Amino acid sequence: MVAMLGYMATTRTTITLDQGLLEEVKQQASQAHRTVSDFVGESPRGRLSSMRRQPEPFTLATVDLGGCEPGVDISDNASLRDVMDDE
């Protein structure tokens, strides 16, 4: 959509509604002090935004491997390298 001077560019279209739905839309728009066009235009925006897929939260499965072997200091690179070389 292109915004022009603070207004959204609009396109005129025709939709077919059954009479009962149209009356309900008119009533709801009136109660909200809005035009039928504004009221009807808001519905697809809400529906489309709710349909946009939100990424699922990332979870990392962890496994307890029992820790380090006795005498291994993982903060000391040189001794860690020596232990790894011995294996």
N, C-alpha and C positions, 0 to 999 in steps of 0.2 A: 504494500500500500504506500502511496506517495502522500506525504503530508504537505499541504499548501496553506501557508499563513495560519498554521495551528489547526487546520481542519483536515480530516482524512478525505482523500479522494474517494468518491463513491460511484457505484454503478447501479443503475436502475434495473430491476428485474421483476419478474412476475412469479409468484408462488401460488399453489393451489392448496387451500385449507378447507376442511369441512366447517360448516357453519358454527357448530358448537365450539370448536377450537378457536375460531376467529372471534367469537363473542367473549370467550375467556381471555384471549390475548388483549382485546380492547379494554376489558374491565381491569385487568392487571396493569396495563400501561397507564390507564387513567388514574388508578390508585397511586401509582408511583410518580404521577405528574410527568409522564414521558410520552413521546409519540409512539405510535405503533411500530414505525420503522426502527426507532432506537431500541425498543423493547425486543423486537424480533431479531435485530442484528446482534444483540448482546448474547442471545442463546447459543448460536454457533461458536462464538468466540470462547465462551465458557466451556462448551463441549470439546472444542478442539484443544484448548489448553490442558484439559484434564486427560485427554487422550495422548498427549505427548509423553513418551515413556521416560520415566525417571530412572537413572541408573540404579541398579541394586547395590546396596552397601557392600563394600569389599570386606570379606572376612578371611582371615588367614588361620588355617588349622595348624595347631602346634602339637608336638609330640614330645613327651619327656623321655629323653634318651639316657637318663641316669647321670648326667653330668660328665665331668672330665675324669680321667684316670688319676689315681693318687700321684702326687708329685708333679703334675702338669700345671704350669702357670700360663694361662692363655693371654696374659698381659705382657709376657716376655717373648718377643718374636724369636729370638735366638734359641731359647730353650725349647720352644714349641717346634721350631724347625728341626732341632736335634731329635726330638721324640718322633717326629714324622719320618725322618730319615732312617731311624732305627727300625721302623716297621716294614 
